[in-house]
Structures are given as C-alpha cells and as structure tokens.
C-alpha cells in the first residue's frame, strides 16, 4: 500500500516515437484508400444498376467484382481500425494517443475516401463524415484531461516507489483493527486495515489503508506487518502483511468475530501502548457495533 504524497513533476517522455506517428499516418492513408475502394464499388453499382443501364464491357465479371468489393472493404476496415487502436494505446497513460479519438479519426478517413470515390456530394455521407470528425474532436477533448491525470498519478507513484527503494526504512508494525468494506475481488473480501508503528525517528504513527485479503489466509488483530516508510514523511509507505505462521493463529475476517477474545486483544494492545485511548475506543465501538459479532449467551 502506498499513500498519497505529492512530488515534483519530472519531464515526461515523448508521447510517441516517430515510428508510431509514421504508422498512424500510413494507417490513415490505408483507411482512406479502403473507403475509396468501397465507395467506388457502390458508386459503380448505383450508376450501372446491375448492368441494366449503361452496361460497360464485360459487365457480368465487373458486377461480381463490384458486389464483392464492399465485403472485402469492411474486412479491411476492421483490420485498419485494429491497427490504429494498437498504435494509439502505447505502454501506459503517458504514451497513450487517446485511442477513442484516434479510432473515430480512422472512421473519418474512411468516410472521406468514400466521398472522394463517389465524386458528388451526398448529404447523408457528408453529414456522417462531419459527425465523425466532431465526435473525434469531442472525444479528444474529454480524454486528454483524464489521460493527463492518470499519467501524473502513475508518475507520482513511480517517484514514491523510487524514493522508498532508495531512502525507505523498514520497521515492524501491528494490526490494530480491520473491517470489511463490502466489496470483494474474486470472492476475497476487501478490508480497511488500521496499523500502528514506530517510525525511524521514534514517533508513533497510525495509518489506515485498503487491502484485499485471501479468504484462506485471513488477518488477525495484533498481527504483525512490515512497514517500509519515508523517514521524512511516514505517510509515504509500503506495507507487507505478515501472514500467521500457524493455522491455529488465524482468524477469518469473513467469519463472525468472537467478542470476548477480540475485546481481550484490544485491551492488551491498549495496555501495552500500541493503541492510544481514542484508537482503543474507536476499535472497541466498531467491534461492538458489528452485527456479526458472536456474543456470550
């Protein structure tokens, strides 16, 4: 678990290499050519009306070609869109080229190629092309702020991880309390875990974080954790939960807690100084309010 911590912004890497930009330009030309191919076939069929009007030489074979071309064109269209999507994704938010906007731009290229092949302005086709272009611009406008936020969060997380790896200090901590959030990941419960530890400077610090705990390897109050933290800012930390060494020490977080034993654990933690009075009262109230708690008859 790593808590939120601001760090100076670093110079971000280029969004895309020249090779990716060249690939996108080639993909756009490919899609425009595909649109021209399909538009030419559709235009031919509309002009010659299946060889009954203005029949050209070798009309039958040409008509078969014109009929099959749209089918192949749609297949080539799918291949082209897949290519621009792959080229736009990159390897993370910092190098993403807004896939939604890029795909809509590819559709616009196809429609422009079709318009060029037909030669005459078609209101429906013109409207579709304009709508696709507007959607591409709108998608880029909406996607870019989200991409920047994701890239910044990833950059900050990488900076925190690098700082912890270089300057972090490992200490032992104690699990003070935990309770379910109501969410599950692959049937494993998500818990809000509160830990307490003494920092490298000797100060007592309490931190709460969310963790997914396997149902076969549950937590226990009073259990130990390994905390790697920044000595200058203990809120920047990474927590590794030490699993119980013996199955009999484990207490399943999904099963109703036993009130007397849980209260005894909290009292022992309070008396030993691990819990302050306010932390003890909060954990005790949460335990007493838990509808799953097993009480004495």
Secondary structure as UniProt FT lines:
FT   HELIX           18..48
FT   TURN            49..52
FT   TURN            57..58
FT   HELIX           59..89
FT   TURN            90..91
FT   HELIX           93..95
FT   HELIX           99..118
FT   HELIX           123..167
FT   STRAND          169..185
FT   TURN            186..187
FT   STRAND          188..198
FT   TURN            200..201
FT   STRAND          204..213
FT   TURN            215..216
FT   TURN            221..222
FT   STRAND          224..230
FT   TURN            231..232
FT   STRAND          233..241
FT   HELIX           247..249
FT   TURN            253..254
FT   HELIX           259..271
FT   TURN            272..273
FT   HELIX           277..289
FT   TURN            291..292
//
